[in-house]
Amino acid sequence: MAGTKAGGLKAAAKNKAKDPEFYARIGSKGGKNGRTGGFAANPELARIAGAKGGRISRRSKKVNA
């Protein structure tokens, strides 16, 4: 019954029966393997980059009508 919703539920039930923390464990592995930092980790860097982008913007200035 592989590839069906019923088969997936059966596999999930078996995984949980073997190890109640199965999905928590594999989820934490993915989180620990993350190598992203960037702006989420450094808001000051985001502010500086945004200012640079604003200075070199190709858009025309907004004209109040």
PDB file of N, CA, C and O in Angstrom, chain B, residues numbered from 101:
ATOM      1  N   MET B 101       0.822  -1.181   0.000  1.00  0.00           N
ATOM      2  CA  MET B 101       0.000   0.000   0.000  1.00  0.00           C
ATOM      3  C   MET B 101       0.880   1.265   0.000  1.00  0.00           C
ATOM      4  O   MET B 101       0.437   2.335   0.417  1.00  0.00           O
ATOM      5  N   ALA B 102       2.083   1.132  -0.455  1.00  0.00           N
ATOM      6  CA  ALA B 102       3.002   2.266  -0.452  1.00  0.00           C
ATOM      7  C   ALA B 102       2.504   3.362  -1.381  1.00  0.00           C
ATOM      8  O   ALA B 102       1.971   3.092  -2.457  1.00  0.00           O
ATOM      9  N   GLY B 103       2.685   4.596  -0.949  1.00  0.00           N
ATOM     10  CA  GLY B 103       2.313   5.713  -1.804  1.00  0.00           C
ATOM     11  C   GLY B 103       0.891   6.199  -1.604  1.00  0.00           C
ATOM     12  O   GLY B 103       0.462   7.121  -2.299  1.00  0.00           O
ATOM     13  N   THR B 104       0.146   5.615  -0.681  1.00  0.00           N
ATOM     14  CA  THR B 104      -1.223   6.070  -0.428  1.00  0.00           C
ATOM     15  C   THR B 104      -1.285   6.735   0.943  1.00  0.00           C
ATOM     16  O   THR B 104      -0.386   6.583   1.771  1.00  0.00           O
ATOM     17  N   LYS B 105      -2.366   7.472   1.157  1.00  0.00           N
ATOM     18  CA  LYS B 105      -2.532   8.137   2.443  1.00  0.00           C
ATOM     19  C   LYS B 105      -2.630   7.105   3.577  1.00  0.00           C
ATOM     20  O   LYS B 105      -2.064   7.297   4.653  1.00  0.00           O
ATOM     21  N   ALA B 106      -3.350   6.019   3.321  1.00  0.00           N
ATOM     22  CA  ALA B 106      -3.503   4.972   4.330  1.00  0.00           C
ATOM     23  C   ALA B 106      -2.148   4.338   4.661  1.00  0.00           C
ATOM     24  O   ALA B 106      -1.861   4.039   5.820  1.00  0.00           O
ATOM     25  N   GLY B 107      -1.323   4.138   3.634  1.00  0.00           N
ATOM     26  CA  GLY B 107       0.003   3.565   3.839  1.00  0.00           C
ATOM     27  C   GLY B 107       0.891   4.497   4.649  1.00  0.00           C
ATOM     28  O   GLY B 107       1.663   4.052   5.498  1.00  0.00           O
ATOM     29  N   GLY B 108       0.776   5.782   4.384  1.00  0.00           N
ATOM     30  CA  GLY B 108       1.555   6.771   5.128  1.00  0.00           C
ATOM     31  C   GLY B 108       1.165   6.808   6.593  1.00  0.00           C
ATOM     32  O   GLY B 108       2.024   6.897   7.470  1.00  0.00           O
ATOM     33  N   LEU B 109      -0.135   6.738   6.856  1.00  0.00           N
ATOM     34  CA  LEU B 109      -0.612   6.742   8.235  1.00  0.00           C
ATOM     35  C   LEU B 109      -0.147   5.489   8.974  1.00  0.00           C
ATOM     36  O   LEU B 109       0.190   5.537  10.157  1.00  0.00           O
ATOM     37  N   LYS B 110      -0.135   4.363   8.253  1.00  0.00           N
ATOM     38  CA  LYS B 110       0.313   3.102   8.844  1.00  0.00           C
ATOM     39  C   LYS B 110       1.809   3.166   9.182  1.00  0.00           C
ATOM     40  O   LYS B 110       2.237   2.700  10.239  1.00  0.00           O
ATOM     41  N   ALA B 111       2.591   3.746   8.274  1.00  0.00           N
ATOM     42  CA  ALA B 111       4.029   3.883   8.513  1.00  0.00           C
ATOM     43  C   ALA B 111       4.290   4.834   9.683  1.00  0.00           C
ATOM     44  O   ALA B 111       5.165   4.583  10.512  1.00  0.00           O
ATOM     45  N   ALA B 112       3.524   5.927   9.744  1.00  0.00           N
ATOM     46  CA  ALA B 112       3.700   6.884  10.838  1.00  0.00           C
ATOM     47  C   ALA B 112       3.365   6.239  12.175  1.00  0.00           C
ATOM     48  O   ALA B 112       4.056   6.465  13.169  1.00  0.00           O
ATOM     49  N   ALA B 113       2.308   5.436  12.201  1.00  0.00           N
ATOM     50  CA  ALA B 113       1.920   4.754  13.438  1.00  0.00           C
ATOM     51  C   ALA B 113       3.015   3.777  13.882  1.00  0.00           C
ATOM     52  O   ALA B 113       3.296   3.652  15.073  1.00  0.00           O
ATOM     53  N   LYS B 114       3.624   3.096  12.924  1.00  0.00           N
ATOM     54  CA  LYS B 114       4.691   2.144  13.248  1.00  0.00           C
ATOM     55  C   LYS B 114       5.923   2.881  13.785  1.00  0.00           C
ATOM     56  O   LYS B 114       6.550   2.440  14.748  1.00  0.00           O
ATOM     57  N   ASN B 115       6.260   4.008  13.148  1.00  0.00           N
ATOM     58  CA  ASN B 115       7.403   4.803  13.623  1.00  0.00           C
ATOM     59  C   ASN B 115       7.167   5.298  15.046  1.00  0.00           C
ATOM     60  O   ASN B 115       8.072   5.254  15.880  1.00  0.00           O
ATOM     61  N   LYS B 116       5.964   5.764  15.323  1.00  0.00           N
ATOM     62  CA  LYS B 116       5.635   6.276  16.662  1.00  0.00           C
ATOM     63  C   LYS B 116       5.612   5.151  17.694  1.00  0.00           C
ATOM     64  O   LYS B 116       5.948   5.367  18.858  1.00  0.00           O
ATOM     65  N   ALA B 117       5.213   3.941  17.265  1.00  0.00           N
ATOM     66  CA  ALA B 117       5.183   2.803  18.183  1.00  0.00           C
ATOM     67  C   ALA B 117       6.608   2.401  18.582  1.00  0.00           C
ATOM     68  O   ALA B 117       6.867   2.066  19.738  1.00  0.00           O
ATOM     69  N   LYS B 118       7.522   2.438  17.617  1.00  0.00           N
ATOM     70  CA  LYS B 118       8.917   2.093  17.899  1.00  0.00           C
ATOM     71  C   LYS B 118       9.564   3.148  18.786  1.00  0.00           C
ATOM     72  O   LYS B 118      10.277   2.822  19.736  1.00  0.00           O
ATOM     73  N   ASP B 119       9.309   4.424  18.467  1.00  0.00           N
ATOM     74  CA  ASP B 119       9.958   5.523  19.178  1.00  0.00           C
ATOM     75  C   ASP B 119       8.996   6.711  19.215  1.00  0.00           C
ATOM     76  O   ASP B 119       8.783   7.364  18.193  1.00  0.00           O
ATOM     77  N   PRO B 120       8.421   6.994  20.372  1.00  0.00           N
ATOM     78  CA  PRO B 120       7.455   8.102  20.471  1.00  0.00           C
ATOM     79  C   PRO B 120       8.052   9.458  20.086  1.00  0.00           C
ATOM     80  O   PRO B 120       7.322  10.365  19.687  1.00  0.00           O
ATOM     81  N   GLU B 121       9.372   9.597  20.202  1.00  0.00           N
ATOM     82  CA  GLU B 121      10.032  10.866  19.867  1.00  0.00           C
ATOM     83  C   GLU B 121      10.625  10.855  18.458  1.00  0.00           C
ATOM     84  O   GLU B 121      11.474  11.687  18.139  1.00  0.00           O
ATOM     85  N   PHE B 122      10.187   9.924  17.616  1.00  0.00           N
ATOM     86  CA  PHE B 122      10.776   9.741  16.282  1.00  0.00           C
ATOM     87  C   PHE B 122      10.775  11.031  15.467  1.00  0.00           C
ATOM     88  O   PHE B 122      11.820  11.452  14.969  1.00  0.00           O
ATOM     89  N   TYR B 123       9.621  11.653  15.329  1.00  0.00           N
ATOM     90  CA  TYR B 123       9.517  12.827  14.470  1.00  0.00           C
ATOM     91  C   TYR B 123      10.197  14.044  15.101  1.00  0.00           C
ATOM     92  O   TYR B 123      10.710  14.901  14.381  1.00  0.00           O
ATOM     93  N   ALA B 124      10.209  14.130  16.408  1.00  0.00           N
ATOM     94  CA  ALA B 124      10.919  15.218  17.084  1.00  0.00           C
ATOM     95  C   ALA B 124      12.423  15.082  16.851  1.00  0.00           C
ATOM     96  O   ALA B 124      13.122  16.072  16.635  1.00  0.00           O
ATOM     97  N   ARG B 125      12.913  13.828  16.898  1.00  0.00           N
ATOM     98  CA  ARG B 125      14.343  13.604  16.691  1.00  0.00           C
ATOM     99  C   ARG B 125      14.780  13.966  15.284  1.00  0.00           C
ATOM    100  O   ARG B 125      15.783  14.657  15.107  1.00  0.00           O
ATOM    101  N   ILE B 126      14.035  13.506  14.269  1.00  0.00           N
ATOM    102  CA  ILE B 126      14.469  13.798  12.902  1.00  0.00           C
ATOM    103  C   ILE B 126      14.283  15.280  12.582  1.00  0.00           C
ATOM    104  O   ILE B 126      15.021  15.839  11.771  1.00  0.00           O
ATOM    105  N   GLY B 127      13.301  15.912  13.214  1.00  0.00           N
ATOM    106  CA  GLY B 127      13.112  17.346  13.008  1.00  0.00           C
ATOM    107  C   GLY B 127      14.246  18.148  13.608  1.00  0.00           C
ATOM    108  O   GLY B 127      14.693  19.128  13.013  1.00  0.00           O
ATOM    109  N   SER B 128      14.719  17.746  14.783  1.00  0.00           N
ATOM    110  CA  SER B 128      15.806  18.475  15.429  1.00  0.00           C
ATOM    111  C   SER B 128      17.105  18.316  14.650  1.00  0.00           C
ATOM    112  O   SER B 128      17.935  19.225  14.640  1.00  0.00           O
ATOM    113  N   LYS B 129      17.289  17.164  13.995  1.00  0.00           N
ATOM    114  CA  LYS B 129      18.487  16.974  13.175  1.00  0.00           C
ATOM    115  C   LYS B 129      18.512  17.987  12.038  1.00  0.00           C
ATOM    116  O   LYS B 129      19.553  18.571  11.736  1.00  0.00           O
ATOM    117  N   GLY B 130      17.369  18.187  11.417  1.00  0.00           N
ATOM    118  CA  GLY B 130      17.294  19.163  10.326  1.00  0.00           C
ATOM    119  C   GLY B 130      17.582  20.564  10.816  1.00  0.00           C
ATOM    120  O   GLY B 130      18.272  21.330  10.142  1.00  0.00           O
ATOM    121  N   GLY B 131      17.059  20.911  11.987  1.00  0.00           N
ATOM    122  CA  GLY B 131      17.297  22.241  12.525  1.00  0.00           C
ATOM    123  C   GLY B 131      18.752  22.471  12.886  1.00  0.00           C
ATOM    124  O   GLY B 131      19.277  23.568  12.697  1.00  0.00           O
ATOM    125  N   LYS B 132      19.395  21.455  13.398  1.00  0.00           N
ATOM    126  CA  LYS B 132      20.799  21.588  13.787  1.00  0.00           C
ATOM    127  C   LYS B 132      21.717  21.663  12.577  1.00  0.00           C
ATOM    128  O   LYS B 132      22.803  22.238  12.658  1.00  0.00           O
ATOM    129  N   ASN B 133      21.293  21.084  11.449  1.00  0.00           N
ATOM    130  CA  ASN B 133      22.115  21.098  10.249  1.00  0.00           C
ATOM    131  C   ASN B 133      22.023  22.412   9.489  1.00  0.00           C
ATOM    132  O   ASN B 133      22.780  22.630   8.542  1.00  0.00           O
ATOM    133  N   GLY B 134      21.112  23.288   9.886  1.00  0.00           N
ATOM    134  CA  GLY B 134      20.947  24.549   9.179  1.00  0.00           C
ATOM    135  C   GLY B 134      22.213  25.382   9.247  1.00  0.00           C
ATOM    136  O   GLY B 134      22.837  25.485  10.303  1.00  0.00           O
ATOM    137  N   ARG B 135      22.591  25.969   8.140  1.00  0.00           N
ATOM    138  CA  ARG B 135      23.803  26.784   8.092  1.00  0.00           C
ATOM    139  C   ARG B 135      23.474  28.225   7.700  1.00  0.00           C
ATOM    140  O   ARG B 135      24.356  28.983   7.297  1.00  0.00           O
ATOM    141  N   THR B 136      22.214  28.590   7.822  1.00  0.00           N
ATOM    142  CA  THR B 136      21.846  29.945   7.442  1.00  0.00           C
ATOM    143  C   THR B 136      22.076  30.883   8.607  1.00  0.00           C
ATOM    144  O   THR B 136      21.848  30.527   9.763  1.00  0.00           O
ATOM    145  N   GLY B 137      22.510  32.030   8.308  1.00  0.00           N
ATOM    146  CA  GLY B 137      22.702  33.056   9.322  1.00  0.00           C
ATOM    147  C   GLY B 137      22.034  34.300   8.775  1.00  0.00           C
ATOM    148  O   GLY B 137      20.854  34.557   9.012  1.00  0.00           O
ATOM    149  N   GLY B 138      22.807  35.052   8.049  1.00  0.00           N
ATOM    150  CA  GLY B 138      22.269  36.170   7.303  1.00  0.00           C
ATOM    151  C   GLY B 138      21.552  37.200   8.151  1.00  0.00           C
ATOM    152  O   GLY B 138      21.932  37.458   9.293  1.00  0.00           O
ATOM    153  N   PHE B 139      20.522  37.779   7.585  1.00  0.00           N
ATOM    154  CA  PHE B 139      19.837  38.896   8.211  1.00  0.00           C
ATOM    155  C   PHE B 139      19.030  38.475   9.427  1.00  0.00           C
ATOM    156  O   PHE B 139      18.850  39.276  10.344  1.00  0.00           O
ATOM    157  N   ALA B 140      18.547  37.264   9.463  1.00  0.00           N
ATOM    158  CA  ALA B 140      17.771  36.819  10.614  1.00  0.00           C
ATOM    159  C   ALA B 140      18.647  36.797  11.866  1.00  0.00           C
ATOM    160  O   ALA B 140      18.168  37.057  12.969  1.00  0.00           O
ATOM    161  N   ALA B 141      19.914  36.491  11.693  1.00  0.00           N
ATOM    162  CA  ALA B 141      20.821  36.386  12.825  1.00  0.00           C
ATOM    163  C   ALA B 141      21.462  37.731  13.167  1.00  0.00           C
ATOM    164  O   ALA B 141      22.000  37.899  14.261  1.00  0.00           O
ATOM    165  N   ASN B 142      21.409  38.691  12.235  1.00  0.00           N
ATOM    166  CA  ASN B 142      22.120  39.953  12.452  1.00  0.00           C
ATOM    167  C   ASN B 142      21.296  41.128  11.920  1.00  0.00           C
ATOM    168  O   ASN B 142      21.494  41.536  10.775  1.00  0.00           O
ATOM    169  N   PRO B 143      20.376  41.682  12.719  1.00  0.00           N
ATOM    170  CA  PRO B 143      19.522  42.777  12.259  1.00  0.00           C
ATOM    171  C   PRO B 143      20.307  44.041  11.883  1.00  0.00           C
ATOM    172  O   PRO B 143      19.890  44.804  11.011  1.00  0.00           O
ATOM    173  N   GLU B 144      21.435  44.250  12.544  1.00  0.00           N
ATOM    174  CA  GLU B 144      22.246  45.436  12.216  1.00  0.00           C
ATOM    175  C   GLU B 144      22.793  45.331  10.794  1.00  0.00           C
ATOM    176  O   GLU B 144      22.854  46.328  10.074  1.00  0.00           O
ATOM    177  N   LEU B 145      23.189  44.126  10.392  1.00  0.00           N
ATOM    178  CA  LEU B 145      23.664  43.895   9.028  1.00  0.00           C
ATOM    179  C   LEU B 145      22.541  44.150   8.030  1.00  0.00           C
ATOM    180  O   LEU B 145      22.778  44.691   6.950  1.00  0.00           O
ATOM    181  N   ALA B 146      21.333  43.765   8.384  1.00  0.00           N
ATOM    182  CA  ALA B 146      20.178  44.002   7.508  1.00  0.00           C
ATOM    183  C   ALA B 146      19.936  45.495   7.335  1.00  0.00           C
ATOM    184  O   ALA B 146      19.632  45.952   6.233  1.00  0.00           O
ATOM    185  N   ARG B 147      20.067  46.251   8.410  1.00  0.00           N
ATOM    186  CA  ARG B 147      19.857  47.695   8.338  1.00  0.00           C
ATOM    187  C   ARG B 147      20.884  48.345   7.416  1.00  0.00           C
ATOM    188  O   ARG B 147      20.537  49.204   6.605  1.00  0.00           O
ATOM    189  N   ILE B 148      22.138  47.939   7.538  1.00  0.00           N
ATOM    190  CA  ILE B 148      23.205  48.504   6.710  1.00  0.00           C
ATOM    191  C   ILE B 148      22.979  48.161   5.239  1.00  0.00           C
ATOM    192  O   ILE B 148      23.122  49.022   4.371  1.00  0.00           O
ATOM    193  N   ALA B 149      22.628  46.914   4.959  1.00  0.00           N
ATOM    194  CA  ALA B 149      22.405  46.477   3.583  1.00  0.00           C
ATOM    195  C   ALA B 149      21.206  47.197   2.969  1.00  0.00           C
ATOM    196  O   ALA B 149      21.234  47.563   1.794  1.00  0.00           O
ATOM    197  N   GLY B 150      20.161  47.400   3.758  1.00  0.00           N
ATOM    198  CA  GLY B 150      18.987  48.113   3.262  1.00  0.00           C
ATOM    199  C   GLY B 150      19.302  49.556   2.926  1.00  0.00           C
ATOM    200  O   GLY B 150      18.793  50.100   1.946  1.00  0.00           O
ATOM    201  N   ALA B 151      20.143  50.174   3.740  1.00  0.00           N
ATOM    202  CA  ALA B 151      20.538  51.557   3.482  1.00  0.00           C
ATOM    203  C   ALA B 151      21.354  51.658   2.196  1.00  0.00           C
ATOM    204  O   ALA B 151      21.183  52.591   1.411  1.00  0.00           O
ATOM    205  N   LYS B 152      22.240  50.690   1.992  1.00  0.00           N
ATOM    206  CA  LYS B 152      23.042  50.684   0.761  1.00  0.00           C
ATOM    207  C   LYS B 152      22.132  50.520  -0.454  1.00  0.00           C
ATOM    208  O   LYS B 152      22.292  51.209  -1.462  1.00  0.00           O
ATOM    209  N   GLY B 153      21.182  49.603  -0.344  1.00  0.00           N
ATOM    210  CA  GLY B 153      20.256  49.376  -1.457  1.00  0.00           C
ATOM    211  C   GLY B 153      19.419  50.607  -1.746  1.00  0.00           C
ATOM    212  O   GLY B 153      19.143  50.910  -2.906  1.00  0.00           O
ATOM    213  N   GLY B 154      19.018  51.311  -0.719  1.00  0.00           N
ATOM    214  CA  GLY B 154      18.237  52.526  -0.907  1.00  0.00           C
ATOM    215  C   GLY B 154      19.040  53.614  -1.589  1.00  0.00           C
ATOM    216  O   GLY B 154      18.497  54.384  -2.381  1.00  0.00           O
ATOM    217  N   ARG B 155      20.318  53.685  -1.292  1.00  0.00           N
ATOM    218  CA  ARG B 155      21.164  54.724  -1.894  1.00  0.00           C
ATOM    219  C   ARG B 155      21.393  54.479  -3.373  1.00  0.00           C
ATOM    220  O   ARG B 155      21.497  55.431  -4.147  1.00  0.00           O
ATOM    221  N   ILE B 156      21.475  53.207  -3.784  1.00  0.00           N
ATOM    222  CA  ILE B 156      21.774  52.927  -5.191  1.00  0.00           C
ATOM    223  C   ILE B 156      20.527  52.535  -5.976  1.00  0.00           C
ATOM    224  O   ILE B 156      20.630  52.015  -7.087  1.00  0.00           O
ATOM    225  N   SER B 157      19.367  52.778  -5.412  1.00  0.00           N
ATOM    226  CA  SER B 157      18.117  52.372  -6.052  1.00  0.00           C
ATOM    227  C   SER B 157      17.954  53.030  -7.413  1.00  0.00           C
ATOM    228  O   SER B 157      18.294  54.200  -7.589  1.00  0.00           O
ATOM    229  N   ARG B 158      17.431  52.272  -8.376  1.00  0.00           N
ATOM    230  CA  ARG B 158      17.186  52.778  -9.736  1.00  0.00           C
ATOM    231  C   ARG B 158      15.786  53.386  -9.855  1.00  0.00           C
ATOM    232  O   ARG B 158      15.451  53.979 -10.880  1.00  0.00           O
ATOM    233  N   ARG B 159      14.984  53.242  -8.828  1.00  0.00           N
ATOM    234  CA  ARG B 159      13.628  53.780  -8.886  1.00  0.00           C
ATOM    235  C   ARG B 159      13.657  55.292  -8.744  1.00  0.00           C
ATOM    236  O   ARG B 159      14.533  55.859  -8.091  1.00  0.00           O
ATOM    237  N   SER B 160      12.687  55.922  -9.366  1.00  0.00           N
ATOM    238  CA  SER B 160      12.599  57.379  -9.238  1.00  0.00           C
ATOM    239  C   SER B 160      11.973  57.717  -7.888  1.00  0.00           C
ATOM    240  O   SER B 160      11.276  56.897  -7.291  1.00  0.00           O
ATOM    241  N   LYS B 161      12.229  58.919  -7.423  1.00  0.00           N
ATOM    242  CA  LYS B 161      11.694  59.359  -6.146  1.00  0.00           C
ATOM    243  C   LYS B 161      10.187  59.546  -6.256  1.00  0.00           C
ATOM    244  O   LYS B 161       9.673  59.918  -7.312  1.00  0.00           O
ATOM    245  N   LYS B 162       9.488  59.287  -5.163  1.00  0.00           N
ATOM    246  CA  LYS B 162       8.038  59.432  -5.144  1.00  0.00           C
ATOM    247  C   LYS B 162       7.675  60.916  -5.177  1.00  0.00           C
ATOM    248  O   LYS B 162       8.238  61.715  -4.428  1.00  0.00           O
ATOM    249  N   VAL B 163       6.723  61.284  -6.058  1.00  0.00           N
ATOM    250  CA  VAL B 163       6.277  62.660  -6.162  1.00  0.00           C
ATOM    251  C   VAL B 163       4.887  62.763  -5.542  1.00  0.00           C
ATOM    252  O   VAL B 163       3.966  62.063  -5.963  1.00  0.00           O
ATOM    253  N   ASN B 164       4.731  63.635  -4.540  1.00  0.00           N
ATOM    254  CA  ASN B 164       3.417  63.810  -3.919  1.00  0.00           C
ATOM    255  C   ASN B 164       2.501  64.566  -4.862  1.00  0.00           C
ATOM    256  O   ASN B 164       2.846  65.656  -5.318  1.00  0.00           O
ATOM    257  N   ALA B 165       1.351  64.008  -5.157  1.00  0.00           N
ATOM    258  CA  ALA B 165       0.436  64.646  -6.110  1.00  0.00           C
ATOM    259  C   ALA B 165      -0.556  65.556  -5.436  1.00  0.00           C
ATOM    260  O   ALA B 165      -1.390  66.164  -6.106  1.00  0.00           O
TER     261      ALA B 165
END
